[in-house]
Amino acid sequence: MTNADRLTDFRPQREKFTWSSGVQLVNYTSEKGDKLQAALFLPANYEKGKSYPTMVNFYEKMSNTANQFSTPSANGFNRSVYTSNGYAVLVPDITYRVNDPGMSAVWCMVPAVKAAIATGIVDPKHVGITGHSWGGYQTAFLVTQTDVFAAAVAGAPLTDMVSMYSLVYKNTGGWNGAIFESSQGRFKGGYWDNWDAYYRNSPVFWAKNVHTPLMILHNDKDGAVDFTQGVEYFNTLRRMQKPVIMLEYIGENHSLRKPANQRDYTVRMKEYFDHYLMGAPAPDWMVNGVPRLKMEDHLKERAKAKTPAKK
């Protein structure tokens, strides 16, 4: 066997981070009797017997990522950035029941969090949750059904299954009905024949139950989940005086593409969870908001912020 020559070296970049101390698989049973697993990533410098603030991140089934390397990045939530900064990260699996995409998340996610808490690693009073798109929808729905989370961030969430059904998926020019009847929605037919199912799985109709502080990301040019979905939920929660913040990056689609916006969202999300889960002071933008006329100057100042990862 000939000697190999190294062409690249990832180690210098790795040295800038304190890495997760390992991963455990947590077994749990859904409220419907399904045997499931979650990947629980330990924080850097983990000490046995100590409980840690924990982030829950998910998208249908992802426990199979337990042994995958997560490259640190600045575009919203990143597992390695959070474990590098003292958080545990829980990635549970969801199994779905027909006509109940939102309730399926409740039936699986709440037992997953309780099982993770039972390991002693997860601090039960400081559990946050975030998801994007379909994960954003289920984050927005979960906080209407449980108070197990101390804070939540929902990216580009579906919030009203009735109004969303008849809107256009602008990124392709298609119709959303197909998503609900033959894809992730898993509904039997349209809402006119299945009203109870659409109603009980729509976050907006259960907004009165929300006690968890929620931050919504939704962009005005979202061509997958219409911008009105985020606005509808935000305005409903605001009307009820619920703890809600909305972020909008002008001109952006379903996901952020501009590096400055990716960085800004990453920093804001980290500040948000650090406040609610780590006890850090709330930044001024969270407390007082930012007037539209001052937004350009505010974003220029934010662009000077450092990437939220320890060296």
Secondary structure, DSSP 8 states (H G I E B T S, - for coil): ----------HHHHTTS-----EEEEEEE-TTS-EEEEEEE--TT--TT--EEEEEE-SSS-GGGTTS-----SSS--HHHHHHTT-EEEEE----BTTBHHHHHHHHHHHHHHHHHHTT-EEEEEEEEEEETHHHHHHHHHTTT----SEEEEES----HHHHHTSEETTTTEETHHHHHHSTT--SS-TTT-HHHHHHT-GGGGGGG--S-EEEE--TT-SSS-HHHHHHHHHHHHHTT-SEEEE--TT--SS--SHHHHHHHHHHHHHHHHHHHH-----HHHHH---GGGHHHHHHHHTTS--S---
